[in-house]
Amino acid sequence: MKIITDPLELKEYLKEVAKEHTIGFVPTMGALHEGHTSLIKRAKNENDFVVVSIFVNPTQFLKGEDLEKYPRRDEADKKICTLSGVDVLFFPQASDMYGDDEVSLQAPHVRGYILEGTTRPGHFNGVLTVVMKLLNIVSPTRAYFGKKDAQQLNLITLMAKQLFMSAEIVAVDTVRESDGLARSSRNVYLTSAERQEALKISASLYMASKMVAQKSLDSHAITSKMREILEPLEVAYVEVVSRDFVPLQEVQIGNSIILVEAKVGSTRLLDNIWI
């Protein structure tokens, strides 16, 4: 596995690779887990050459958030990438990715400021800006993102479409622990007691899927039942939306996502199911 830290060096290197190979790209913020390795596996299955980036992007963290304590396991991550068969690991520093008087993207005024965007205004500006930079550096055939961050995935897909970017954005199913908890780098923040409390999140989504299976499609009834299960967690939102992130009064089979964001202790966790 080749490790490159300089964006322009990587860009030049991959120009030659792209002449004869398809390139799969998995952008991450490190602290890799089975969710990330599932993305890498999918990229390897569908492409000749795989690039993974590890970059804790400062512009997507708001003041007072966990930028400084965000889990970093550089050596372990390098080993995981090597064992996963990654061809190139891109490992830049913030000074490599950002300069003075930066051009940045503005998230859509509606989709970028609902749900997670309500509690974290400006967060998706940083996400879209760094993903645009990474896609321009790597110029992949396909880029892989997890469905767990559904709103992020939706906005990145929209950006790629509206800015006429050539990469295909591929959505990959959420990977869960054996007890149902969605894999997340932030799970390491949880104490053993908090981890048990966190299971209320996946339990609420299980209840929602059970209600849908029983033909109970009313969004208010579903989210009300979910909120009961989530007590006493601090819930930021529980919502039923279409795949285009339009709020729905009723679940539409094949076109719905049921989302939840809640704090467990001081840790913010996201999860969802696609119906």
Buried (B, 14 or more C-beta within 10 A) or exposed (E): BEEBEBBEEBBEBBEEBBEEBBBBBBBBBBBBBEBBBBBBBBBBEBBBBBBBBBBBBBBBBEEEEEBEEBBBBEEEBBEBBEEBEBBBBBBBEEEBBBEEEEEBBEBBEEBBBBBBBEEBEBBBBBBBBBBBBBBEBBBBBBBBBBBBBBBBBBBBBBBBEEEEBEBBBBBBEBBBBEEBBBBBBBBEBBEEEBBEBBBBBBBBBBBBBEBBEEEBBEBEEBBEBBBEBBEEBEBBBBBBBEBEBEEBEBBEEEBBBBBBBBBBBEBBBBBBBBB
